[in-house]
């Protein structure tokens, strides 16, 4: 890691932009959503791309933007729960995940769960979102592998990775049974992004909870439902790690925790829900929420349809940064125009768009003959293609001249 790169310790903090209190219809019954005022998601991120209490749990001022513990020291639990080193039994089938985000000039760290002896890993999407390379260390053996993205679901915050050359790995024991308030649980993860697993004991304080996360860097704000709530001290870096029951079996994936509460308040995705998504990813079936492999990448930064300085769509949503190269991806800043199309705010050096001659200030008006009337149109259209596909792109430059070129789409960062 060079001097210009800051490692982000990931916990996956979630912060609601506004307090959320709503009723969700789930499986024919009404479930009241939890009111969330200040929660952060559980993965570790670079201070250079944070502000306030964010999902990573760290900012330039330490834990959750204002907590105890300086950046990089592993931080402190946001609540009253304490943690200790994970035992060998608690570490079985658990991995530490380190990612590089080249377009941001940063790195991240999180946790994962071993699903198969051949190296299939389950984790949160936000742990790998925006990554250009992924390294995974199996805690029980200390061996490190290169990982590829099998698929991601940004909407439900689930990702599946595959380790290269792995075999004979110990897998986690999963429990897809019912979870009740008062059940004893233990949250295990790479707290603080230190590479060492910790375990925090607690109880289940709620089920079927809904929260809204705060956007951070390339990771979008998201709404998650059906979650397990716990007072176990989930910390930055724990994202993707297992929430264990009293028998040491995985009942959930550590995903989020309160950034400012005086009492530990964490959230986990039920393991059954995560496995249903993982099975669809394994089958290779893409959908409106699931991306198989890496997304196609044009390499442009698009100006918002409603703002002079924003970016198209929800930050990091399908077809967002992973497809286009949005906020956090280098490129000279251009001005927006009132012309119909996707206004280009910046272009990734050496990317497909740059190679075609597209520059900041241009406006893309068509892709493969499909009219592009907005940045969201560009996102939706590019989402139909795959890395390696050649597409015809039409754009208008700042002088009003129209150009068309064939562009070969590259593999983007994880979506």
Secondary structure, DSSP 8 states (H G I E B T S, - for coil): --TT-EEEEEEEE---SS----EEEETTEEEE----SSEEEEEEE-GGG--SS-TTSEETTEETTTSSS-TTTT---SSS--EEE--HHHHTTEEEEEEEETTTTEEEEEEEEE-STT-EEEE-HHHHTT-SEEEEEETTT--EEEEEEEEEETTTTEEEEEETT--S-----B--S---TT-EEEEEE-GGGSS--EEEEEEEEEEEEEEE---BTTB---EEEEEEEE-S---TT-TT-EEE-TTS-EEEEEEEEESS-SS--EEEEEHHHHHHHHHHHHTT---SSEEESS-EE--EEEB-SS-SS-BSSSTT-TTSHHHH--TTS--------SSSSEEEEEE-TTSHHHHHT--TT-EEEEETTEE--SHHHHHHHHTT--TT-EEEEEEE-TTS-EEEEEEE-EE-S--
